[in-house]
Amino acid sequence: MFKIIPIKNGFSNIKGIHCSGVNAGFKTEGYDVGYIHSDVVCDLAYTFTTNKFQAAPIKYVLNNNITKTNFLLLNSKNANALTGQKGIDDISELMKECHKKFENLTNPIMSSTGVIGVRLDKDKIKSAINSFVLETDTQKVSQAIMTTDSYPKTVTFKVILDNDETFTISAIAKGAGMINPAMATMLCFVVTDANISDDMTEILQEVVNETFNAISVDGDTSTNDSCFLMTTREGAYNKTAFKEALKLTLQKLSFDILKDGEGANKLVAFEIKGAKNKDEAIKISQALSNSLLVKTALFGEDPNWGRIASTIGASGCECDENKLTISFENILVYDKGEIYFDEETENKAAQIMKKDEFRIICDLGLNDGQFTSYGCDLSYEYVKINADYRT
């Protein structure tokens, strides 16, 4: 057995990790350029967006086949996406500036978020690099990657194994809009001292599939979606314990992203059971979390179960109205062709929808496929934020 304990103070819990943020002038106030630096070279794993137009920072990592690093340069307000070879060359130039500022860097990389289709302002970023001081301030770096986020997203766990050996896992993330991760605009940076086995990429992908790939704010997959995992390998390790701690870490950040969805008020779980197989359960669950009609019903606190059923039927997956059941938590509204939606039942379902968090459960009655996706409502505020995003 093992214990997983939430702790405070972020990256400062991991020996040799430094991080901070500065204002380079991209935001009127607050931090907009930051870094994560390790005294030792870290093994690196990552999952990236499946958007065909991957941003320059992602191409830079993939083109150079980078699997070890000890420095990440981070910026907000500019995604450096759809900027062609010049965007990649800009990163190379900035990495040279990082080498000048810090000694003994190995394969420094960059991650960006913000407006698509604009070249980086290299002069401002170079000035930021040269103003970095070596400290460990998780709040500064987590704020430096925020765009429309209303608060920084951080989490840290300490894991105590049976033999009293320990390891720590700490992470920051950004994301509020353009959220439909298909990795494999959200970014996540996980740092640990766990002496992870050689299959860290597979472990990361597995956990990402159950967390970040199971959430949707608006159904849009960014050009920049990235989840990085770095390890100093200076702590203990147990694979089962690590996977559980990583899942708790990414799930916590996933839910923070949904709760902070641009204008969002509700976090809703779409639990699919009884599907033909897991793949179809995933497809149906994600169709529900992405549906604009479902999202607007959530915002209006309207238990319009017909929109749920219609979305399932439109998913392209096997389904049968005479085997389907739909419930708002414990309130059954549709059962294998029978409608249970009188005034009393509708009022009970509507009361459930007034909660900040709840579950909609759909059992297709076909087989054992199951999956749960998570989504949020779509509000007036979302339209307002994204209508004038560039200004």
C-alpha positions in Angstrom: 0.0 0.0 0.0 1.0 3.6 -0.2 -0.3 7.1 0.8 -0.9 10.0 -1.4 -1.0 13.3 0.4 -1.8 16.8 -1.1 0.9 19.4 -0.1 1.4 23.0 -0.7 4.1 25.2 -2.3 4.3 23.5 -5.7 7.6 22.9 -7.4 9.6 24.0 -4.4 8.9 20.5 -3.0 11.1 18.9 -5.6 14.9 19.3 -5.1 16.7 21.3 -7.8 13.6 22.7 -9.5 13.5 26.5 -10.1 10.7 28.5 -11.8 9.4 32.0 -12.1 7.7 34.5 -14.3 8.1 38.1 -15.4 6.1 40.7 -17.2 7.5 41.2 -20.7 4.8 43.7 -21.8 2.4 41.3 -23.5 -0.1 41.7 -20.6 -0.9 45.1 -19.1 -0.2 43.6 -15.7 0.8 40.2 -14.2 3.3 37.7 -15.6 3.4 36.6 -19.3 6.8 34.9 -19.8 8.2 32.2 -17.4 10.5 29.3 -17.1 11.0 25.9 -15.4 14.6 25.0 -14.8 16.2 21.8 -13.3 19.6 21.5 -11.8 19.8 18.0 -13.3 18.9 16.9 -16.8 15.4 15.4 -16.7 13.9 12.6 -18.8 11.0 14.0 -20.8 7.7 12.6 -22.0 4.9 14.4 -23.7 1.5 14.2 -25.4 0.6 16.8 -28.0 -2.4 18.0 -29.9 -3.8 16.0 -32.8 -4.7 19.2 -34.6 -3.0 18.9 -38.0 -1.7 22.5 -37.6 0.6 21.9 -34.7 2.2 25.0 -33.3 5.9 25.8 -33.8 7.0 24.8 -30.2 5.6 21.3 -30.7 7.3 21.0 -34.1 10.5 22.1 -32.5 10.4 19.3 -29.9 9.4 16.7 -32.5 11.8 17.8 -35.2 14.7 17.6 -32.7 13.4 14.4 -31.1 14.0 15.9 -27.6 13.6 13.3 -24.8 15.8 15.0 -22.2 15.9 18.6 -21.0 16.4 20.8 -18.0 14.8 24.1 -19.2 11.4 25.1 -20.5 10.7 28.6 -21.7 7.0 29.5 -21.4 4.9 32.4 -22.8 1.3 33.5 -23.0 -0.6 35.9 -25.4 1.1 34.4 -28.5 0.7 30.7 -29.6 3.4 30.9 -32.3 1.1 28.7 -34.4 0.7 28.8 -38.2 4.0 30.8 -38.4 5.8 28.3 -40.6 9.6 27.7 -40.6 10.1 31.3 -39.3 8.2 30.4 -36.1 10.5 27.4 -35.5 13.6 29.5 -36.3 12.4 32.1 -33.8 12.4 29.4 -31.1 16.0 28.4 -32.1 17.1 32.0 -31.7 15.4 32.3 -28.3 17.0 29.0 -27.1 20.4 30.5 -27.9 19.5 33.4 -25.6 18.6 31.0 -22.9 22.0 29.3 -23.2 23.6 32.7 -22.7 21.6 33.4 -19.6 21.9 30.0 -17.9 24.9 27.7 -17.8 24.7 24.0 -18.6 21.4 23.9 -20.4 20.6 20.7 -22.2 18.0 20.8 -25.0 16.0 23.8 -23.8 12.5 23.9 -25.2 9.6 26.3 -25.4 5.8 26.1 -25.0 3.4 28.9 -26.0 -0.2 29.8 -25.8 -2.3 32.7 -27.1 -3.3 34.2 -30.4 -2.7 32.1 -33.5 -1.0 33.4 -36.7 1.3 36.0 -35.2 5.2 35.9 -35.0 6.7 36.1 -31.6 8.1 39.4 -30.4 11.6 38.1 -29.9 13.0 41.3 -28.5 10.5 41.3 -25.6 11.0 37.7 -24.9 14.8 38.1 -24.9 14.5 41.0 -22.5 12.3 38.7 -20.3 14.9 35.9 -20.4 17.7 38.3 -19.3 15.6 39.5 -16.4 15.0 36.0 -15.1 16.3 35.3 -11.6 16.9 31.8 -10.3 14.2 31.2 -7.7 11.3 28.9 -7.2 7.9 30.6 -7.4 5.2 28.4 -8.7 2.6 31.1 -8.6 4.6 33.4 -10.9 5.2 30.7 -13.5 1.6 29.4 -13.3 0.3 33.0 -13.9 2.7 33.5 -16.8 0.9 30.8 -18.9 -2.6 32.1 -18.2 -4.7 33.6 -21.0 -8.4 33.8 -20.3 -7.9 31.7 -17.1 -9.4 33.4 -14.1 -7.0 31.7 -11.7 -3.7 29.7 -11.8 -4.1 25.9 -11.7 -1.5 24.1 -9.5 -1.4 20.8 -7.6 1.2 18.8 -5.7 1.1 15.4 -4.1 3.7 13.6 -1.9 3.6 9.8 -2.1 4.8 7.7 0.8 5.5 4.0 0.0 5.4 1.0 2.4 9.1 1.3 3.1 8.7 5.0 4.0 10.6 6.0 0.8 8.9 8.9 -0.9 8.5 10.8 -4.2 6.7 14.0 -5.1 4.7 15.0 -8.2 3.8 18.6 -8.9 2.1 20.3 -11.8 0.7 23.5 -13.3 -1.7 23.9 -16.1 -3.6 26.6 -18.1 -6.9 26.3 -19.9 -10.3 27.8 -19.9 -11.4 28.0 -23.6 -10.6 26.1 -26.8 -10.7 23.0 -24.7 -11.2 19.6 -26.4 -7.8 18.0 -25.8 -7.1 15.3 -28.3 -3.5 14.7 -27.6 -3.1 13.0 -27.5 -5.6 26.0 -25.8 -4.4 23.7 -22.8 -0.9 23.4 -21.4 0.2 21.2 -18.5 3.7 20.8 -17.0 4.3 18.0 -14.6 7.5 17.7 -12.6 8.4 14.8 -10.4 11.4 13.2 -8.7 10.1 9.7 -9.1 12.6 7.3 -10.6 10.1 6.3 -13.3 10.4 3.2 -15.4 11.3 3.4 -19.1 7.6 3.4 -20.1 6.9 6.9 -18.8 5.5 8.0 -22.2 3.0 5.1 -22.2 2.1 5.8 -18.6 1.5 9.5 -19.4 -0.6 8.7 -22.5 -2.8 6.3 -20.6 -3.5 8.8 -17.8 -4.0 11.7 -20.2 -6.6 9.6 -22.0 -8.5 9.2 -18.8 -8.2 12.8 -17.7 -7.4 15.6 -20.2 -8.8 13.7 -23.1 -12.1 13.2 -21.2 -13.0 16.9 -20.8 -14.5 19.5 -23.1 -15.3 23.2 -22.7 -16.2 24.0 -26.2 -15.3 21.1 -28.5 -12.3 23.0 -30.1 -8.9 21.3 -30.2 -6.1 23.8 -30.0 -3.0 23.9 -32.1 -0.9 24.0 -28.9 -2.3 21.4 -26.5 0.6 19.9 -24.7 1.2 17.9 -21.6 4.9 17.5 -20.5 6.2 15.2 -17.8 9.7 15.7 -16.5 11.5 13.6 -13.9 14.8 14.3 -12.0 14.8 10.5 -11.0 16.1 11.5 -7.5 13.2 10.0 -5.5 11.7 6.5 -5.0 9.3 4.8 -7.4 6.4 2.4 -7.4 4.5 2.1 -10.7 1.1 1.6 -9.3 1.5 4.4 -6.8 2.9 6.7 -9.5 0.1 6.1 -11.9 -2.5 6.7 -9.2 -0.7 10.0 -8.2 -0.4 11.1 -11.8 -4.1 10.4 -12.4 -5.1 12.4 -9.3 -2.8 15.2 -10.5 -4.1 15.5 -14.0 -7.7 14.9 -12.9 -7.5 17.7 -10.4 -6.2 20.0 -13.1 -8.8 18.8 -15.7 -11.6 19.6 -13.3 -10.0 23.0 -12.6 -10.0 23.7 -16.3 -13.7 22.8 -16.6 -14.7 24.8 -13.6 -12.8 27.8 -15.1 -14.3 27.2 -18.6 -14.9 30.7 -20.0 -18.1 31.8 -18.4 -18.8 28.2 -17.1 -20.9 27.6 -14.0 -21.2 23.8 -13.9 -19.1 20.7 -14.1 -21.1 17.8 -15.5 -20.1 14.2 -15.8 -21.5 12.3 -18.8 -21.4 8.7 -17.7 -22.0 6.1 -20.4 -22.6 2.5 -19.5 -23.8 -0.6 -21.5 -22.3 0.6 -24.8 -21.2 -1.9 -27.5 -17.6 -1.4 -26.5 -15.3 1.2 -24.8 -14.6 3.0 -28.0 -18.2 3.6 -28.7 -18.7 4.6 -25.0 -16.0 7.2 -25.4 -17.5 8.5 -28.7 -21.0 8.9 -27.2 -19.7 10.4 -24.0 -17.6 13.0 -25.8 -20.4 13.8 -28.2 -22.5 14.7 -25.2 -19.8 16.8 -23.6 -19.2 18.7 -26.9 -22.9 19.2 -27.9 -23.8 22.9 -28.0 -27.5 22.1 -27.5 -26.7 20.0 -24.5 -24.3 22.7 -23.1 -26.9 25.4 -23.5 -29.5 23.3 -21.7 -27.1 22.9 -18.9 -26.7 26.6 -18.7 -30.5 27.0 -18.7 -30.8 24.3 -16.0 -33.3 22.6 -18.3 -33.5 18.8 -18.0 -34.1 18.4 -21.7 -33.4 14.7 -21.9 -34.5 14.7 -25.5 -31.3 16.5 -26.4 -29.3 13.8 -24.6 -31.1 11.0 -26.5 -30.8 12.9 -29.8 -27.0 13.3 -29.4 -26.6 9.6 -28.6 -28.6 8.7 -31.8 -26.5 11.1 -33.9 -23.2 9.8 -32.6 -23.0 7.1 -35.2 -22.7 4.4 -32.5 -25.0 1.4 -32.0 -28.0 2.2 -29.9 -31.6 1.2 -29.4 -34.3 3.4 -27.9 -35.9 0.3 -26.3 -32.8 -0.5 -24.4 -31.7 3.0 -23.4 -32.1 4.6 -20.0 -31.3 8.2 -19.1 -31.0 9.6 -15.5 -30.0 12.9 -14.0 -28.1 11.4 -11.1 -30.8 9.2 -9.4 -33.7 10.7 -11.2 -34.8 8.3 -14.0 -36.4 10.2 -16.9 -36.4 7.6 -19.7 -36.4 3.8 -19.4 -36.3 1.5 -22.4 -39.0 3.3 -24.4 -41.0 4.5 -21.3 -41.0 8.2 -20.5 -40.9 9.1 -16.8 -41.1 12.9 -17.0 -44.2 14.2 -15.3 -44.2 17.5 -13.5 -42.8 16.1 -10.3 -39.9 14.2 -12.0 -39.1 17.2 -14.1 -38.9 19.4 -11.0 -36.6 16.9 -9.3 -34.3 16.7 -12.4 -34.2 20.5 -12.6 -33.2 20.8 -9.0 -30.2 18.5 -9.7 -29.2 20.8 -12.6 -29.0 23.7 -10.3 -26.0 22.1 -8.6 -22.5 23.2 -9.5 -21.6 19.5 -10.2 -23.7 16.6 -11.2 -23.9 13.5 -13.4 -26.0 12.5 -16.3 -26.0 8.7 -16.7 -26.9 6.9 -19.9 -27.1 3.1 -20.0 -27.4 1.8 -23.6 -28.1 -1.7 -22.4 -26.1 -3.4 -25.2 -22.8 -4.6 -23.7 -20.2 -3.6 -21.2 -18.6 -0.6 -22.8 -18.3 2.3 -20.4 -16.6 5.7 -20.2 -17.1 9.1 -18.5 -16.4 12.4 -20.1 -16.7 15.7 -18.3 -18.0 19.0 -19.7 -19.5 22.3 -18.7 -22.3 24.7 -19.7 -22.0 27.3 -22.4 -23.0 30.8 -21.2 -23.4 34.3 -22.5 -20.0 35.1 -21.0 -18.2 32.5 -23.3 -19.5 34.3 -26.4 -18.5 37.7 -25.0 -14.9 36.5 -24.1 -14.3 34.8 -27.5 -16.0 37.5 -29.6 -13.2 40.0 -28.7 -10.4 37.6 -27.7 -7.7 39.4 -29.8 -8.5 42.7 -28.2 
